[in-house]
Amino acid sequence: MNQTIPRLFEESVKKYPNNALMWEKNNSQYSSISYNQMQKLVYKFAAGLIKLGFNTGDRAALISEGRNYWVMSELGILFSGGINVPISVKLDELTDLKFRLAHSGCKFVIVSETQLQKIRKIKNDLPDLEKIILLDSSEKYETDEIFVDQLLKLGEDYLVKNKDEFDERWQNIKEGDYANICYTSGTTADPKGIILTHRNYTSNVEQASKILDIPESYISLLILPWDHAFAHTAGIYTLMKNGASMASVQLGKSAIETLKNIPLNIKEIKPTFLLSVPVLAKNFRKSIEKGIHDKGTRVEKLFKKALKFAYSYNKEGWNRGNGSQKFLKPLYIFYDKLIFSKIRENFGGRLEFFIGGGALLDIELQRFFYAIGIPMFQGYGLTEAAPIISANVPKKHKLGSSGKIVPDLQLKICDEKGTELPIGEKGEVVVKGENVMAGYWKNEKATKEVLKDGWLFTGDLGYLDKDGFLFVLGRNKSLLISSDGEKFSPEGIEEAISEHSIFIDQVMLYNNQSPYTAALVVLNKDAIIKFLKTNNYSVDEREGHEFILKTIQEEINQYNDGGKYGELFPKRWIPSAIAILGEPFTEQNHFLNSTLKMVRGKITEYYRNRIDFLYTQEGKNILNHQNLTIMGRLCQGE
């Protein structure tokens, strides 16, 4: 039998017809829609597309926030034999949006209210675009627009006479047929359209389900953008296959308002697990620590004592409470009941674990969440692999690693010549399996560069340990390269510096065959001003600015020999020169991509003069005139 997404859905509808598939909050509370009810919507939507002239192999873009209609729309596109082009709602650059729609040749666009104006502004320059389907009602409709309710009615009428033809269409879809074209962030050139087949998805869902038990009672609030491969596969389809349910975040009038709904929605939905990325993990931790701090000095001291004990007791997770430490279990239970269980109540009280992906997760963060009783299990993948390659799970995990390789996937570590390396040696992560993409849409050159004899060359650096756990060290392209040619991945150091400092929000290390490593640093303005005032400095005086810079230098020095974190990283990769930046890395200035990873090439290019200055005698001193000028501006208008 062809293992397609429609068949995956149909099998789940048969097994779990009355289970809640999705939860959505439109008014004062969440309400659910069952597998059976979603099936009826999907049929109508798909039939409506067919009635409008949508043919097998046609492409439709889906640009919407996560909601019931997101899943209905994707499944509708796939049941009609089409290919979905999921696009991030964060994509505000109209030329980038136009490129994706034109390059994929989208015939239809399905769009939410907040995204409609983007399409209206560019549609006149999209000759392939025939129809725009609005998921929300509008005061007026242009001639090429149709409201989703009208489309569903068209589909309902079509199915009365053409149900057999409709069934034949979706049942004839082959597992090798294209399901999605997912565009990369395009950080170095035009974005590449990653072609994922039906079997890419269904095989990865099977792989995920083999390593992680998903009872039908499980529910997750899908916080991450649904167009991202991680939320798409690990959230939507893995839950769907297992009869479990997913909830969407309540939409606000703005992106900020929607973000503010997350803590409340977590308490309402009471999820059993959550998908997370490092940025979210840091925000959750800051919120927890602020809540503890607000309870007073006594509670804060007790929390820190409990945390320190838990770190020692838990070790790397798999070896927690081993040996003589088993006698300390009653004390751990005491701390858990007194402190940690109260924190978990803020996550709904049922949360068992997080699955972390998207980027490297600092081991300190992993230890923190493990200590409070909701472990954040790190996984690894990339969209080209649909995306899951490895994961830590409750039954098998090792903190600091990216987990065990999923079943039915071959993985090897290769040197620059493509030769496989032995266990423990660092090289490029290379994989082969049914979840590996078909290639890049209309880009044969790029496809040949990464797909060789069925093997996907990921461009990520890593190694396997003797226990079979994968350790991913970062992108090959982001490696620091010293003057003698030695290479090192910067992500771990960058994460540690920003995690352990209240002043540093973001940091990018730079070393391109240079005599030493330099750093571009983004500061937390509120923390700086508060620190200055606490230490009786005026925010306008140079003396205070020098005091802050010296404090930051002292923090960095803690990573050198003899410092608090001196054993974590080789000294040569710790920054010897620091540039303070005047603006953060964001998606808006294109210094972060849609998955919130730094676009190193663009940052380096933009700050070339600042970087060159760091390799002068004056620039090496943190109290240089450039840093002092930026500090002065940061403290202005507080």
Protein Blocks (a to p, Z undefined) as FASTA:
>chain_A
ZZdfklmmmmmmmmmmmbcfbdcdfblbccdddfklmmmmmmmmmmmmmmnopaehiacd
ddddddfklmmmmmmmmmnopacddddfklmblklmmmmmmmnopabdcddfklmmmmmm
mmmmmmklmbdcdfbdcfbdcfkbccfklmmmmmmmmmmmmmmmmmmmmmmpcfkbcfbd
cddehlmbccddddddfklmmmmmmmmmmmpccdfkbccddfbafkbmklmmmmmmmmmm
nopacddddddfbfklmmmmmmmmmmmnopabdcddfklmmmmmmmmmmmmmmnojklmm
mmmmmmmmmmmmnmnojmgoiajllmmmmmmmmmmmmmmmmmmmmnnopambdcdehiac
dfklmmmmmmnopacddddddfklopafbdcdfklccehiabjadehiacddddfkopac
dehiacddddddfklcfbdehilklmmmmmgghiacehpacdddfkopacdfbjfklpcc
dfkopacdfklmmmmmmmmpckbmbdcdddehiabdcddddddfklmmmmmmmnopafkb
mklmmmmmmmmmmmmmmmmghiaklmmpcfklpcfbdcddfbdcdfklopacfkopacfk
lmmmmmmmmmmmmmpfklmpmkbmklmmmmmmmmgoZZ
